């Protein structure tokens, strides 16, 4: 899950910023498109983090009761 989140974050952050930089070079509008790209990157970042948390919350976590915990310690 962490590896999936890492490459998605890299794409979501780098593509809009680099795209904004290239658009600024082409249209000669110095900070405009890189700022737009940065804002898109932050929105994408938030979306990727949100989706990762949602996926992590769907993973079942085994419940350990106090009785089971004591029995496991006795086995050691």
N, CA, C, O and CB atoms as a CASP TS submission, in Angstrom:
PFRMAT TS
TARGET T0000
AUTHOR 0000-0000-0000
METHOD Language model
MODEL 1
PARENT N/A
ATOM      1  N   UNK     1       0.820  -1.178   0.000  1.00  0.00           N
ATOM      2  CA  UNK     1       0.000   0.000   0.000  1.00  0.00           C
ATOM      3  C   UNK     1       0.874   1.255   0.000  1.00  0.00           C
ATOM      4  O   UNK     1       0.545   2.238  -0.664  1.00  0.00           O
ATOM      5  CB  UNK     1      -0.938  -0.009   1.200  1.00  0.00           C
ATOM      6  N   UNK     2       1.969   1.228   0.730  1.00  0.00           N
ATOM      7  CA  UNK     2       2.858   2.393   0.777  1.00  0.00           C
ATOM      8  C   UNK     2       3.539   2.621  -0.574  1.00  0.00           C
ATOM      9  O   UNK     2       3.724   3.763  -0.995  1.00  0.00           O
ATOM     10  CB  UNK     2       3.919   2.214   1.878  1.00  0.00           C
ATOM     11  N   UNK     3       3.908   1.539  -1.245  1.00  0.00           N
ATOM     12  CA  UNK     3       4.538   1.673  -2.563  1.00  0.00           C
ATOM     13  C   UNK     3       3.551   2.245  -3.574  1.00  0.00           C
ATOM     14  O   UNK     3       3.915   3.091  -4.391  1.00  0.00           O
ATOM     15  CB  UNK     3       5.070   0.311  -3.052  1.00  0.00           C
ATOM     16  N   UNK     4       2.313   1.789  -3.519  1.00  0.00           N
ATOM     17  CA  UNK     4       1.281   2.313  -4.407  1.00  0.00           C
ATOM     18  C   UNK     4       1.067   3.804  -4.161  1.00  0.00           C
ATOM     19  O   UNK     4       0.958   4.586  -5.105  1.00  0.00           O
ATOM     20  CB  UNK     4      -0.036   1.546  -4.212  1.00  0.00           C
ATOM     21  N   UNK     5       1.008   4.191  -2.891  1.00  0.00           N
ATOM     22  CA  UNK     5       0.816   5.603  -2.559  1.00  0.00           C
ATOM     23  C   UNK     5       2.007   6.439  -3.023  1.00  0.00           C
ATOM     24  O   UNK     5       1.825   7.569  -3.474  1.00  0.00           O
ATOM     25  CB  UNK     5       0.606   5.775  -1.046  1.00  0.00           C
ATOM     26  N   UNK     6       3.216   5.904  -2.920  1.00  0.00           N
ATOM     27  CA  UNK     6       4.405   6.683  -3.289  1.00  0.00           C
ATOM     28  C   UNK     6       4.428   7.030  -4.764  1.00  0.00           C
ATOM     29  O   UNK     6       4.654   8.186  -5.121  1.00  0.00           O
ATOM     30  CB  UNK     6       5.664   5.921  -2.931  1.00  0.00           C
ATOM     31  N   UNK     7       4.200   6.055  -5.626  1.00  0.00           N
ATOM     32  CA  UNK     7       4.266   6.384  -7.053  1.00  0.00           C
ATOM     33  C   UNK     7       3.095   7.258  -7.462  1.00  0.00           C
ATOM     34  O   UNK     7       3.246   8.115  -8.333  1.00  0.00           O
ATOM     35  CB  UNK     7       4.289   5.109  -7.900  1.00  0.00           C
ATOM     36  N   UNK     8       1.911   7.061  -6.844  1.00  0.00           N
ATOM     37  CA  UNK     8       0.773   7.928  -7.156  1.00  0.00           C
ATOM     38  C   UNK     8       1.055   9.360  -6.724  1.00  0.00           C
ATOM     39  O   UNK     8       0.709  10.298  -7.443  1.00  0.00           O
ATOM     40  CB  UNK     8      -0.505   7.411  -6.475  1.00  0.00           C
ATOM     41  N   UNK     9       1.670   9.543  -5.575  1.00  0.00           N
ATOM     42  CA  UNK     9       2.018  10.894  -5.128  1.00  0.00           C
ATOM     43  C   UNK     9       3.041  11.535  -6.052  1.00  0.00           C
ATOM     44  O   UNK     9       2.947  12.721  -6.365  1.00  0.00           O
ATOM     45  CB  UNK     9       2.558  10.861  -3.699  1.00  0.00           C
ATOM     46  N   UNK    10       4.013  10.749  -6.485  1.00  0.00           N
ATOM     47  CA  UNK    10       5.031  11.290  -7.392  1.00  0.00           C
ATOM     48  C   UNK    10       4.394  11.789  -8.681  1.00  0.00           C
ATOM     49  O   UNK    10       4.712  12.882  -9.150  1.00  0.00           O
ATOM     50  CB  UNK    10       6.097  10.226  -7.707  1.00  0.00           C
ATOM     51  N   UNK    11       3.501  11.000  -9.254  1.00  0.00           N
ATOM     52  CA  UNK    11       2.842  11.399 -10.501  1.00  0.00           C
ATOM     53  C   UNK    11       1.936  12.607 -10.275  1.00  0.00           C
ATOM     54  O   UNK    11       1.968  13.569 -11.042  1.00  0.00           O
ATOM     55  CB  UNK    11       2.028  10.228 -11.079  1.00  0.00           C
ATOM     56  N   UNK    12       1.133  12.548  -9.221  1.00  0.00           N
ATOM     57  CA  UNK    12       0.160  13.609  -8.963  1.00  0.00           C
ATOM     58  C   UNK    12       0.839  14.941  -8.646  1.00  0.00           C
ATOM     59  O   UNK    12       0.276  15.995  -8.942  1.00  0.00           O
ATOM     60  CB  UNK    12      -0.756  13.209  -7.813  1.00  0.00           C
ATOM     61  N   UNK    13       2.015  14.921  -8.062  1.00  0.00           N
ATOM     62  CA  UNK    13       2.696  16.166  -7.714  1.00  0.00           C
ATOM     63  C   UNK    13       3.584  16.651  -8.861  1.00  0.00           C
ATOM     64  O   UNK    13       3.584  17.841  -9.176  1.00  0.00           O
ATOM     65  CB  UNK    13       3.534  15.975  -6.445  1.00  0.00           C
ATOM     66  N   UNK    14       4.328  15.761  -9.479  1.00  0.00           N
ATOM     67  CA  UNK    14       5.289  16.191 -10.498  1.00  0.00           C
ATOM     68  C   UNK    14       4.649  16.613 -11.815  1.00  0.00           C
ATOM     69  O   UNK    14       5.075  17.601 -12.413  1.00  0.00           O
ATOM     70  CB  UNK    14       6.261  15.089 -10.762  1.00  0.00           C
ATOM     71  N   UNK    15       3.648  15.895 -12.274  1.00  0.00           N
ATOM     72  CA  UNK    15       3.055  16.201 -13.584  1.00  0.00           C
ATOM     73  C   UNK    15       2.463  17.612 -13.642  1.00  0.00           C
ATOM     74  O   UNK    15       2.775  18.344 -14.580  1.00  0.00           O
ATOM     75  CB  UNK    15       1.972  15.179 -13.915  1.00  0.00           C
ATOM     76  N   UNK    16       1.622  18.030 -12.686  1.00  0.00           N
ATOM     77  CA  UNK    16       1.085  19.394 -12.789  1.00  0.00           C
ATOM     78  C   UNK    16       2.144  20.484 -12.642  1.00  0.00           C
ATOM     79  O   UNK    16       2.065  21.511 -13.316  1.00  0.00           O
ATOM     80  CB  UNK    16       0.025  19.598 -11.744  1.00  0.00           C
ATOM     81  N   UNK    17       3.123  20.279 -11.782  1.00  0.00           N
ATOM     82  CA  UNK    17       4.148  21.311 -11.583  1.00  0.00           C
ATOM     83  C   UNK    17       5.040  21.423 -12.813  1.00  0.00           C
ATOM     84  O   UNK    17       5.324  22.529 -13.271  1.00  0.00           O
ATOM     85  CB  UNK    17       5.001  20.999 -10.337  1.00  0.00           C
ATOM     86  N   UNK    18       5.478  20.305 -13.346  1.00  0.00           N
ATOM     87  CA  UNK    18       6.310  20.343 -14.560  1.00  0.00           C
ATOM     88  C   UNK    18       5.496  20.856 -15.741  1.00  0.00           C
ATOM     89  O   UNK    18       6.002  21.618 -16.566  1.00  0.00           O
ATOM     90  CB  UNK    18       6.886  18.939 -14.877  1.00  0.00           C
ATOM     91  N   UNK    19       4.240  20.440 -15.820  1.00  0.00           N
ATOM     92  CA  UNK    19       3.364  20.940 -16.874  1.00  0.00           C
ATOM     93  C   UNK    19       3.175  22.447 -16.778  1.00  0.00           C
ATOM     94  O   UNK    19       3.192  23.144 -17.792  1.00  0.00           O
ATOM     95  CB  UNK    19       2.015  20.245 -16.810  1.00  0.00           C
ATOM     96  N   UNK    20       2.996  22.948 -15.567  1.00  0.00           N
ATOM     97  CA  UNK    20       2.870  24.396 -15.365  1.00  0.00           C
ATOM     98  C   UNK    20       4.135  25.131 -15.755  1.00  0.00           C
ATOM     99  O   UNK    20       4.074  26.214 -16.338  1.00  0.00           O
ATOM    100  CB  UNK    20       2.529  24.701 -13.919  1.00  0.00           C
ATOM    101  N   UNK    21       5.260  24.562 -15.443  1.00  0.00           N
ATOM    102  CA  UNK    21       6.542  25.163 -15.812  1.00  0.00           C
ATOM    103  C   UNK    21       6.688  25.240 -17.337  1.00  0.00           C
ATOM    104  O   UNK    21       7.096  26.265 -17.882  1.00  0.00           O
ATOM    105  CB  UNK    21       7.708  24.354 -15.203  1.00  0.00           C
ATOM    106  N   UNK    22       6.351  24.146 -18.005  1.00  0.00           N
ATOM    107  CA  UNK    22       6.449  24.119 -19.474  1.00  0.00           C
ATOM    108  C   UNK    22       5.456  25.100 -20.111  1.00  0.00           C
ATOM    109  O   UNK    22       5.791  25.763 -21.093  1.00  0.00           O
ATOM    110  CB  UNK    22       6.191  22.686 -20.003  1.00  0.00           C
ATOM    111  N   UNK    23       4.246  25.197 -19.563  1.00  0.00           N
ATOM    112  CA  UNK    23       3.275  26.161 -20.090  1.00  0.00           C
ATOM    113  C   UNK    23       3.756  27.600 -19.885  1.00  0.00           C
ATOM    114  O   UNK    23       3.570  28.453 -20.753  1.00  0.00           O
ATOM    115  CB  UNK    23       1.907  25.962 -19.416  1.00  0.00           C
ATOM    116  N   UNK    24       4.375  27.860 -18.734  1.00  0.00           N
ATOM    117  CA  UNK    24       4.935  29.195 -18.488  1.00  0.00           C
ATOM    118  C   UNK    24       6.032  29.525 -19.493  1.00  0.00           C
ATOM    119  O   UNK    24       6.115  30.656 -19.973  1.00  0.00           O
ATOM    120  CB  UNK    24       5.490  29.290 -17.059  1.00  0.00           C
ATOM    121  N   UNK    25       6.866  28.556 -19.811  1.00  0.00           N
ATOM    122  CA  UNK    25       7.908  28.787 -20.817  1.00  0.00           C
ATOM    123  C   UNK    25       7.297  29.069 -22.187  1.00  0.00           C
ATOM    124  O   UNK    25       7.754  29.958 -22.906  1.00  0.00           O
ATOM    125  CB  UNK    25       8.850  27.576 -20.901  1.00  0.00           C
ATOM    126  N   UNK    26       6.278  28.320 -22.539  1.00  0.00           N
ATOM    127  CA  UNK    26       5.677  28.453 -23.858  1.00  0.00           C
ATOM    128  C   UNK    26       4.926  29.787 -24.006  1.00  0.00           C
ATOM    129  O   UNK    26       5.104  30.495 -24.997  1.00  0.00           O
ATOM    130  CB  UNK    26       4.728  27.283 -24.118  1.00  0.00           C
ATOM    131  N   UNK    27       4.086  30.123 -23.016  1.00  0.00           N
ATOM    132  CA  UNK    27       3.261  31.329 -23.109  1.00  0.00           C
ATOM    133  C   UNK    27       3.917  32.570 -22.504  1.00  0.00           C
ATOM    134  O   UNK    27       3.363  33.667 -22.575  1.00  0.00           O
ATOM    135  CB  UNK    27       1.945  31.087 -22.430  1.00  0.00           C
ATOM    136  N   UNK    28       5.095  32.393 -21.911  1.00  0.00           N
ATOM    137  CA  UNK    28       5.839  33.489 -21.270  1.00  0.00           C
ATOM    138  C   UNK    28       4.986  34.214 -20.215  1.00  0.00           C
ATOM    139  O   UNK    28       4.937  35.443 -20.158  1.00  0.00           O
ATOM    140  CB  UNK    28       6.320  34.495 -22.335  1.00  0.00           C
ATOM    141  N   UNK    29       4.329  33.416 -19.399  1.00  0.00           N
ATOM    142  CA  UNK    29       3.529  33.933 -18.274  1.00  0.00           C
ATOM    143  C   UNK    29       4.160  33.407 -16.993  1.00  0.00           C
ATOM    144  O   UNK    29       3.662  32.462 -16.380  1.00  0.00           O
ATOM    145  CB  UNK    29       2.003  33.501 -18.382  1.00  0.00           C
ATOM    146  N   UNK    30       5.236  34.017 -16.610  1.00  0.00           N
ATOM    147  CA  UNK    30       6.150  33.477 -15.606  1.00  0.00           C
ATOM    148  C   UNK    30       5.528  32.687 -14.458  1.00  0.00           C
ATOM    149  O   UNK    30       5.637  31.461 -14.491  1.00  0.00           O
ATOM    150  CB  UNK    30       6.905  34.572 -15.039  1.00  0.00           C
ATOM    151  N   UNK    31       4.897  33.264 -13.463  1.00  0.00           N
ATOM    152  CA  UNK    31       4.514  32.371 -12.365  1.00  0.00           C
ATOM    153  C   UNK    31       3.103  31.805 -12.466  1.00  0.00           C
ATOM    154  O   UNK    31       2.716  30.989 -11.629  1.00  0.00           O
ATOM    155  CB  UNK    31       4.643  33.096 -11.078  1.00  0.00           C
ATOM    156  N   UNK    32       2.326  32.210 -13.460  1.00  0.00           N
ATOM    157  CA  UNK    32       0.898  31.858 -13.482  1.00  0.00           C
ATOM    158  C   UNK    32       0.648  30.352 -13.534  1.00  0.00           C
ATOM    159  O   UNK    32       0.003  29.807 -12.638  1.00  0.00           O
ATOM    160  CB  UNK    32       0.232  32.511 -14.669  1.00  0.00           C
ATOM    161  N   UNK    33       1.143  29.679 -14.557  1.00  0.00           N
ATOM    162  CA  UNK    33       0.815  28.266 -14.731  1.00  0.00           C
ATOM    163  C   UNK    33       1.524  27.365 -13.730  1.00  0.00           C
ATOM    164  O   UNK    33       1.013  26.293 -13.405  1.00  0.00           O
ATOM    165  CB  UNK    33       1.161  27.831 -16.126  1.00  0.00           C
ATOM    166  N   UNK    34       2.667  27.767 -13.244  1.00  0.00           N
ATOM    167  CA  UNK    34       3.319  26.934 -12.225  1.00  0.00           C
ATOM    168  C   UNK    34       2.555  27.015 -10.905  1.00  0.00           C
ATOM    169  O   UNK    34       2.517  26.046 -10.146  1.00  0.00           O
ATOM    170  CB  UNK    34       4.792  27.374 -12.019  1.00  0.00           C
ATOM    171  N   UNK    35       1.948  28.166 -10.633  1.00  0.00           N
ATOM    172  CA  UNK    35       1.112  28.285  -9.430  1.00  0.00           C
ATOM    173  C   UNK    35      -0.148  27.446  -9.588  1.00  0.00           C
ATOM    174  O   UNK    35      -0.563  26.764  -8.650  1.00  0.00           O
ATOM    175  CB  UNK    35       0.742  29.766  -9.157  1.00  0.00           C
ATOM    176  N   UNK    36      -0.759  27.492 -10.768  1.00  0.00           N
ATOM    177  CA  UNK    36      -1.934  26.649 -11.035  1.00  0.00           C
ATOM    178  C   UNK    36      -1.551  25.169 -10.910  1.00  0.00           C
ATOM    179  O   UNK    36      -2.295  24.378 -10.331  1.00  0.00           O
ATOM    180  CB  UNK    36      -2.515  26.944 -12.455  1.00  0.00           C
ATOM    181  N   UNK    37      -0.402  24.808 -11.450  1.00  0.00           N
ATOM    182  CA  UNK    37       0.072  23.431 -11.339  1.00  0.00           C
ATOM    183  C   UNK    37       0.314  23.028  -9.896  1.00  0.00           C
ATOM    184  O   UNK    37       0.015  21.903  -9.496  1.00  0.00           O
ATOM    185  CB  UNK    37       1.343  23.249 -12.139  1.00  0.00           C
ATOM    186  N   UNK    38       0.861  23.958  -9.115  1.00  0.00           N
ATOM    187  CA  UNK    38       1.099  23.684  -7.694  1.00  0.00           C
ATOM    188  C   UNK    38      -0.221  23.455  -6.964  1.00  0.00           C
ATOM    189  O   UNK    38      -0.326  22.540  -6.147  1.00  0.00           O
ATOM    190  CB  UNK    38       1.875  24.845  -7.039  1.00  0.00           C
ATOM    191  N   UNK    39      -1.221  24.273  -7.249  1.00  0.00           N
ATOM    192  CA  UNK    39      -2.524  24.112  -6.602  1.00  0.00           C
ATOM    193  C   UNK    39      -3.177  22.788  -7.006  1.00  0.00           C
ATOM    194  O   UNK    39      -3.778  22.107  -6.175  1.00  0.00           O
ATOM    195  CB  UNK    39      -3.449  25.289  -6.960  1.00  0.00           C
ATOM    196  N   UNK    40      -3.056  22.430  -8.279  1.00  0.00           N
ATOM    197  CA  UNK    40      -3.564  21.126  -8.722  1.00  0.00           C
ATOM    198  C   UNK    40      -2.813  19.975  -8.045  1.00  0.00           C
ATOM    199  O   UNK    40      -3.406  18.957  -7.688  1.00  0.00           O
ATOM    200  CB  UNK    40      -3.447  21.001 -10.252  1.00  0.00           C
ATOM    201  N   UNK    41      -1.514  20.153  -7.876  1.00  0.00           N
ATOM    202  CA  UNK    41      -0.707  19.123  -7.216  1.00  0.00           C
ATOM    203  C   UNK    41      -1.139  18.945  -5.759  1.00  0.00           C
ATOM    204  O   UNK    41      -1.206  17.820  -5.264  1.00  0.00           O
ATOM    205  CB  UNK    41       0.792  19.485  -7.287  1.00  0.00           C
ATOM    206  N   UNK    42      -1.431  20.049  -5.075  1.00  0.00           N
ATOM    207  CA  UNK    42      -1.873  19.943  -3.679  1.00  0.00           C
ATOM    208  C   UNK    42      -3.246  19.273  -3.576  1.00  0.00           C
ATOM    209  O   UNK    42      -3.492  18.490  -2.658  1.00  0.00           O
ATOM    210  CB  UNK    42      -1.921  21.334  -3.030  1.00  0.00           C
ATOM    211  N   UNK    43      -4.133  19.584  -4.516  1.00  0.00           N
ATOM    212  CA  UNK    43      -5.448  18.930  -4.530  1.00  0.00           C
ATOM    213  C   UNK    43      -5.286  17.434  -4.809  1.00  0.00           C
ATOM    214  O   UNK    43      -5.937  16.606  -4.171  1.00  0.00           O
ATOM    215  CB  UNK    43      -6.376  19.582  -5.595  1.00  0.00           C
ATOM    216  N   UNK    44      -4.422  17.093  -5.759  1.00  0.00           N
ATOM    217  CA  UNK    44      -4.160  15.683  -6.059  1.00  0.00           C
ATOM    218  C   UNK    44      -3.516  14.965  -4.891  1.00  0.00           C
ATOM    219  O   UNK    44      -3.833  13.807  -4.619  1.00  0.00           O
ATOM    220  CB  UNK    44      -3.273  15.562  -7.280  1.00  0.00           C
ATOM    221  N   UNK    45      -2.614  15.644  -4.200  1.00  0.00           N
ATOM    222  CA  UNK    45      -1.963  15.084  -3.018  1.00  0.00           C
ATOM    223  C   UNK    45      -3.001  14.725  -1.964  1.00  0.00           C
ATOM    224  O   UNK    45      -2.981  13.632  -1.398  1.00  0.00           O
ATOM    225  CB  UNK    45      -0.936  16.076  -2.441  1.00  0.00           C
ATOM    226  N   UNK    46      -3.918  15.672  -1.708  1.00  0.00           N
ATOM    227  CA  UNK    46      -4.963  15.433  -0.709  1.00  0.00           C
ATOM    228  C   UNK    46      -5.848  14.260  -1.123  1.00  0.00           C
ATOM    229  O   UNK    46      -6.236  13.449  -0.283  1.00  0.00           O
ATOM    230  CB  UNK    46      -5.819  16.700  -0.509  1.00  0.00           C
ATOM    231  N   UNK    47      -6.165  14.168  -2.405  1.00  0.00           N
ATOM    232  CA  UNK    47      -7.001  13.077  -2.897  1.00  0.00           C
ATOM    233  C   UNK    47      -6.310  11.718  -2.730  1.00  0.00           C
ATOM    234  O   UNK    47      -6.938  10.749  -2.305  1.00  0.00           O
ATOM    235  CB  UNK    47      -7.355  13.308  -4.367  1.00  0.00           C
ATOM    236  N   UNK    48      -5.030  11.652  -3.062  1.00  0.00           N
ATOM    237  CA  UNK    48      -4.288  10.390  -2.922  1.00  0.00           C
ATOM    238  C   UNK    48      -4.212   9.976  -1.451  1.00  0.00           C
ATOM    239  O   UNK    48      -4.412   8.805  -1.126  1.00  0.00           O
ATOM    240  CB  UNK    48      -2.859  10.527  -3.516  1.00  0.00           C
ATOM    241  N   UNK    49      -3.927  10.917  -0.573  1.00  0.00           N
ATOM    242  CA  UNK    49      -3.860  10.596   0.861  1.00  0.00           C
ATOM    243  C   UNK    49      -5.222  10.118   1.348  1.00  0.00           C
ATOM    244  O   UNK    49      -5.309   9.128   2.074  1.00  0.00           O
ATOM    245  CB  UNK    49      -3.396  11.830   1.686  1.00  0.00           C
ATOM    246  N   UNK    50      -6.285  10.816   0.952  1.00  0.00           N
ATOM    247  CA  UNK    50      -7.638  10.424   1.358  1.00  0.00           C
ATOM    248  C   UNK    50      -7.962   9.008   0.878  1.00  0.00           C
ATOM    249  O   UNK    50      -8.466   8.196   1.654  1.00  0.00           O
ATOM    250  CB  UNK    50      -8.675  11.422   0.806  1.00  0.00           C
ATOM    251  N   UNK    51      -7.682   8.709  -0.382  1.00  0.00           N
ATOM    252  CA  UNK    51      -7.971   7.378  -0.916  1.00  0.00           C
ATOM    253  C   UNK    51      -7.156   6.296  -0.218  1.00  0.00           C
ATOM    254  O   UNK    51      -7.649   5.189  -0.003  1.00  0.00           O
ATOM    255  CB  UNK    51      -7.698   7.343  -2.411  1.00  0.00           C
ATOM    256  N   UNK    52      -5.922   6.606   0.133  1.00  0.00           N
ATOM    257  CA  UNK    52      -5.079   5.631   0.830  1.00  0.00           C
ATOM    258  C   UNK    52      -5.614   5.360   2.232  1.00  0.00           C
ATOM    259  O   UNK    52      -5.645   4.211   2.674  1.00  0.00           O
ATOM    260  CB  UNK    52      -3.626   6.130   0.905  1.00  0.00           C
ATOM    261  N   UNK    53      -6.034   6.409   2.930  1.00  0.00           N
ATOM    262  CA  UNK    53      -6.620   6.212   4.264  1.00  0.00           C
ATOM    263  C   UNK    53      -7.909   5.411   4.181  1.00  0.00           C
ATOM    264  O   UNK    53      -8.157   4.545   5.020  1.00  0.00           O
ATOM    265  CB  UNK    53      -6.889   7.564   4.941  1.00  0.00           C
ATOM    266  N   UNK    54      -8.733   5.693   3.172  1.00  0.00           N
ATOM    267  CA  UNK    54      -9.969   4.937   2.995  1.00  0.00           C
ATOM    268  C   UNK    54      -9.666   3.458   2.745  1.00  0.00           C
ATOM    269  O   UNK    54     -10.323   2.586   3.314  1.00  0.00           O
ATOM    270  CB  UNK    54     -10.792   5.519   1.831  1.00  0.00           C
ATOM    271  N   UNK    55      -8.688   3.179   1.908  1.00  0.00           N
ATOM    272  CA  UNK    55      -8.323   1.782   1.625  1.00  0.00           C
ATOM    273  C   UNK    55      -7.756   1.106   2.869  1.00  0.00           C
ATOM    274  O   UNK    55      -8.037  -0.065   3.125  1.00  0.00           O
ATOM    275  CB  UNK    55      -7.298   1.712   0.472  1.00  0.00           C
ATOM    276  N   UNK    56      -6.959   1.840   3.641  1.00  0.00           N
ATOM    277  CA  UNK    56      -6.366   1.260   4.850  1.00  0.00           C
ATOM    278  C   UNK    56      -7.436   0.973   5.903  1.00  0.00           C
ATOM    279  O   UNK    56      -7.320   0.015   6.667  1.00  0.00           O
ATOM    280  CB  UNK    56      -5.297   2.204   5.428  1.00  0.00           C
ATOM    281  N   UNK    57      -8.465   1.798   5.939  1.00  0.00           N
ATOM    282  CA  UNK    57      -9.535   1.576   6.914  1.00  0.00           C
ATOM    283  C   UNK    57     -10.410   0.389   6.559  1.00  0.00           C
ATOM    284  O   UNK    57     -11.127  -0.117   7.422  1.00  0.00           O
ATOM    285  CB  UNK    57     -10.390   2.809   7.032  1.00  0.00           C
ATOM    286  N   UNK    58     -10.372  -0.070   5.315  1.00  0.00           N
ATOM    287  CA  UNK    58     -11.169  -1.221   4.909  1.00  0.00           C
ATOM    288  C   UNK    58     -10.482  -2.548   5.210  1.00  0.00           C
ATOM    289  O   UNK    58     -11.107  -3.604   5.119  1.00  0.00           O
ATOM    290  CB  UNK    58     -11.476  -1.135   3.438  1.00  0.00           C
ATOM    291  N   UNK    59      -9.200  -2.503   5.568  1.00  0.00           N
ATOM    292  CA  UNK    59      -8.462  -3.722   5.892  1.00  0.00           C
ATOM    293  C   UNK    59      -8.915  -4.207   7.265  1.00  0.00           C
ATOM    294  O   UNK    59      -8.851  -3.455   8.237  1.00  0.00           O
ATOM    295  CB  UNK    59      -6.914  -3.477   5.863  1.00  0.00           C
ATOM    296  N   UNK    60      -9.369  -5.449   7.353  1.00  0.00           N
ATOM    297  CA  UNK    60      -9.834  -5.943   8.661  1.00  0.00           C
ATOM    298  C   UNK    60      -8.671  -6.093   9.647  1.00  0.00           C
ATOM    299  O   UNK    60      -7.584  -6.559   9.305  1.00  0.00           O
ATOM    300  CB  UNK    60     -10.557  -7.297   8.494  1.00  0.00           C
ATOM    301  N   UNK    61      -8.944  -5.684  10.860  1.00  0.00           N
ATOM    302  CA  UNK    61      -7.953  -5.788  11.934  1.00  0.00           C
ATOM    303  C   UNK    61      -8.483  -6.790  12.953  1.00  0.00           C
ATOM    304  O   UNK    61      -9.590  -6.621  13.465  1.00  0.00           O
ATOM    305  CB  UNK    61      -7.669  -4.385  12.605  1.00  0.00           C
ATOM    306  N   UNK    62      -7.707  -7.835  13.255  1.00  0.00           N
ATOM    307  CA  UNK    62      -8.203  -8.817  14.224  1.00  0.00           C
ATOM    308  C   UNK    62      -8.312  -8.200  15.615  1.00  0.00           C
ATOM    309  O   UNK    62      -7.424  -7.479  16.069  1.00  0.00           O
ATOM    310  CB  UNK    62      -7.283 -10.049  14.263  1.00  0.00           C
ATOM    311  N   UNK    63      -9.414  -8.503  16.268  1.00  0.00           N
ATOM    312  CA  UNK    63      -9.641  -8.017  17.633  1.00  0.00           C
ATOM    313  C   UNK    63      -9.011  -9.004  18.611  1.00  0.00           C
ATOM    314  O   UNK    63      -9.202 -10.214  18.497  1.00  0.00           O
ATOM    315  CB  UNK    63     -11.173  -7.838  17.927  1.00  0.00           C
ATOM    316  N   UNK    64      -8.270  -8.481  19.555  1.00  0.00           N
ATOM    317  CA  UNK    64      -7.640  -9.324  20.573  1.00  0.00           C
ATOM    318  C   UNK    64      -8.280  -8.973  21.904  1.00  0.00           C
ATOM    319  O   UNK    64      -8.204  -7.834  22.364  1.00  0.00           O
ATOM    320  CB  UNK    64      -6.076  -9.125  20.617  1.00  0.00           C
ATOM    321  N   UNK    65      -8.908  -9.964  22.513  1.00  0.00           N
ATOM    322  CA  UNK    65      -9.517  -9.722  23.818  1.00  0.00           C
ATOM    323  C   UNK    65      -8.465  -9.919  24.910  1.00  0.00           C
ATOM    324  O   UNK    65      -7.406 -10.500  24.678  1.00  0.00           O
ATOM    325  CB  UNK    65     -10.734 -10.665  24.047  1.00  0.00           C
ATOM    326  N   UNK    66      -8.776  -9.435  26.072  1.00  0.00           N
ATOM    327  CA  UNK    66      -7.855  -9.556  27.196  1.00  0.00           C
ATOM    328  C   UNK    66      -7.600 -11.028  27.519  1.00  0.00           C
ATOM    329  O   UNK    66      -6.472 -11.402  27.843  1.00  0.00           O
ATOM    330  CB  UNK    66      -8.413  -8.823  28.432  1.00  0.00           C
ATOM    331  N   UNK    67      -8.637 -11.869  27.435  1.00  0.00           N
ATOM    332  CA  UNK    67      -8.507 -13.292  27.719  1.00  0.00           C
ATOM    333  C   UNK    67      -7.554 -13.953  26.716  1.00  0.00           C
ATOM    334  O   UNK    67      -6.692 -14.738  27.109  1.00  0.00           O
ATOM    335  CB  UNK    67      -9.888 -13.976  27.683  1.00  0.00           C
ATOM    336  N   UNK    68      -7.708 -13.635  25.409  1.00  0.00           N
ATOM    337  CA  UNK    68      -6.826 -14.211  24.387  1.00  0.00           C
ATOM    338  C   UNK    68      -5.395 -13.740  24.578  1.00  0.00           C
ATOM    339  O   UNK    68      -4.453 -14.495  24.337  1.00  0.00           O
ATOM    340  CB  UNK    68      -7.316 -13.843  22.980  1.00  0.00           C
ATOM    341  N   UNK    69      -5.228 -12.515  25.003  1.00  0.00           N
ATOM    342  CA  UNK    69      -3.890 -11.983  25.207  1.00  0.00           C
ATOM    343  C   UNK    69      -3.188 -12.720  26.347  1.00  0.00           C
ATOM    344  O   UNK    69      -2.002 -13.036  26.244  1.00  0.00           O
ATOM    345  CB  UNK    69      -3.952 -10.478  25.499  1.00  0.00           C
ATOM    346  N   UNK    70      -3.904 -12.992  27.421  1.00  0.00           N
ATOM    347  CA  UNK    70      -3.322 -13.719  28.551  1.00  0.00           C
ATOM    348  C   UNK    70      -2.968 -15.141  28.134  1.00  0.00           C
ATOM    349  O   UNK    70      -1.912 -15.649  28.510  1.00  0.00           O
ATOM    350  CB  UNK    70      -4.294 -13.737  29.751  1.00  0.00           C
ATOM    351  N   UNK    71      -3.842 -15.793  27.358  1.00  0.00           N
ATOM    352  CA  UNK    71      -3.557 -17.146  26.898  1.00  0.00           C
ATOM    353  C   UNK    71      -2.336 -17.182  25.997  1.00  0.00           C
ATOM    354  O   UNK    71      -1.545 -18.122  26.069  1.00  0.00           O
ATOM    355  CB  UNK    71      -4.756 -17.717  26.167  1.00  0.00           C
ATOM    356  N   UNK    72      -2.168 -16.171  25.146  1.00  0.00           N
ATOM    357  CA  UNK    72      -0.986 -16.105  24.282  1.00  0.00           C
ATOM    358  C   UNK    72       0.279 -15.921  25.099  1.00  0.00           C
ATOM    359  O   UNK    72       1.313 -16.499  24.764  1.00  0.00           O
ATOM    360  CB  UNK    72      -1.123 -14.968  23.271  1.00  0.00           C
ATOM    361  N   UNK    73       0.223 -15.137  26.153  1.00  0.00           N
ATOM    362  CA  UNK    73       1.402 -14.924  27.010  1.00  0.00           C
ATOM    363  C   UNK    73       1.746 -16.185  27.773  1.00  0.00           C
ATOM    364  O   UNK    73       2.922 -16.445  28.028  1.00  0.00           O
ATOM    365  CB  UNK    73       1.162 -13.769  27.993  1.00  0.00           C
ATOM    366  N   UNK    74       0.728 -16.991  28.152  1.00  0.00           N
ATOM    367  CA  UNK    74       0.990 -18.236  28.860  1.00  0.00           C
ATOM    368  C   UNK    74       1.665 -19.252  27.949  1.00  0.00           C
ATOM    369  O   UNK    74       2.435 -20.088  28.422  1.00  0.00           O
ATOM    370  CB  UNK    74      -0.306 -18.812  29.420  1.00  0.00           C
ATOM    371  N   UNK    75       1.387 -19.191  26.638  1.00  0.00           N
ATOM    372  CA  UNK    75       1.991 -20.126  25.688  1.00  0.00           C
ATOM    373  C   UNK    75       3.484 -19.866  25.533  1.00  0.00           C
ATOM    374  O   UNK    75       4.235 -20.783  25.201  1.00  0.00           O
ATOM    375  CB  UNK    75       1.298 -20.025  24.326  1.00  0.00           C
ATOM    376  N   UNK    76       3.923 -18.643  25.766  1.00  0.00           N
ATOM    377  CA  UNK    76       5.346 -18.293  25.580  1.00  0.00           C
ATOM    378  C   UNK    76       6.163 -18.876  26.654  1.00  0.00           C
ATOM    379  O   UNK    76       7.381 -18.694  26.673  1.00  0.00           O
ATOM    380  CB  UNK    76       5.557 -16.799  25.544  1.00  0.00           C
TER
END
